[in-house]
Amino acid sequence: MPEKTRYGLLIDYEYCTGCYACQVACAQEYGWPAGMSGMKVIEVVQELPNDKAYLAYLPFPTELCTLCAGRTKKGLEPACVKHCMAACMKHGKVEELAQEMGNKPRMVLWAPR
């Protein structure tokens, strides 16, 4: 029996600007209250020498994420991908997304079961 094609999200952390559009779009797609979303943007501040700091934003799916099954079934992108202002998220087949990961060091592939 052929294995079912798995889909996932490829997230490029290098370009995330922390706009939270993915988190808001997800919450609005499902009508969830503030603070509830299938996507969570985590702000990381790393203290550096000489009173400097490095700020990074890490968008990551939560346990509520279904990759917008209703949208993707219609051929649409998940809401988080559609509204990502930095275009740092991509939805697609896990095998194809995994190949892209070799091109850059700051990417993560998320694929729900």
N, C-alpha and C positions, 0 to 999 in steps of 0.2 A: 504494500500500500504506500503510495507516495506521501512524503511528509508535507504537511501544510506549510506554506510560505509564511515566515515570521516577519513582522514589520517592527520598526523601532524608530528612535530618535537619535540623531547624531548631533551633539552639542559641542560647539567650538567656544571654549571659555576665553580664548584670547580676545575675541571681539565683543563679548557681552559688555554693554554699557550700563547695565543696572537700571534700565528704564521701567522694568516690571510689567511691560506690555503683555508678556506671555502669561504672567500670573493673573493679571486683570482679565485678559481675554478668556482664559479658561473659566474663571469664576463667572463671568458674564454669560458664557456659552451655556452653562448649566444653571444659572440663576442662583448660585450659592451666595450666602452672606459673606460680608467682609471677613477676611482671615481664612476662609476655606477655599481651597483650590487644588487642582491636580498638578499644579506647578508651583514650586517655591523657589524664590530667588534669595540666595544666602549671600550676605555681604561679609567679606573677609578683609580685615585690616591687619596687615603685618608690619610691626614696628621695625624700622631699619636704623642703622647707625646715623649719627649726625642729625637727630630730630626729624628724620624723614619717615615716610610710611608708604607702603604699597597697598593699594586698594584693588580688590578683585570681586567680581560678582559671579556667583555660581548658580545658574538656573538648573533645577533638578526636579524631575517628576516625583510626585508623592504617591501614596498608595491609592489615591482616588483617580489617578490617570488611567484612561482607557484608550489613549491615543485618539480620542474623539471618534470612537467606532462609528457613530451615526454619520459623521461628516466624511470619514475616509471611505465608508461604504458607497457614498455617492460620488467618489472620485475627488473630493475636496481635501485640502491639507488640514491637519489638526489646527485648532484655533491658535495655539501657542506659536506654531510655525508661521501661520498666515500673518500674525500681528507682530512678530519679532522685528523690531526696528533696525537691529544690527545685522539681520539676516545670518545669525549664527546658529540657527537650528535647521535641521533637514530631516524630513520624514521619508522613509523608504524601506526597501528590503534589507534585512539585517546583513546578508552576505555582501551586498553592494556597499552599504555604509561602512562595514568593517574594513573593506579595501581602502576606503578614503582615509581611515584613521592613520594609516602609515605615512601620510603626507605631512602631518603636523603633530607636535608633541602635546598640545593642551586640548584634547578632545576626549569625549566620553560617549560611549554607545549604550543606550538604555533600550531594553527590549522586554516588555512584559510577557508573561506566559499566558 
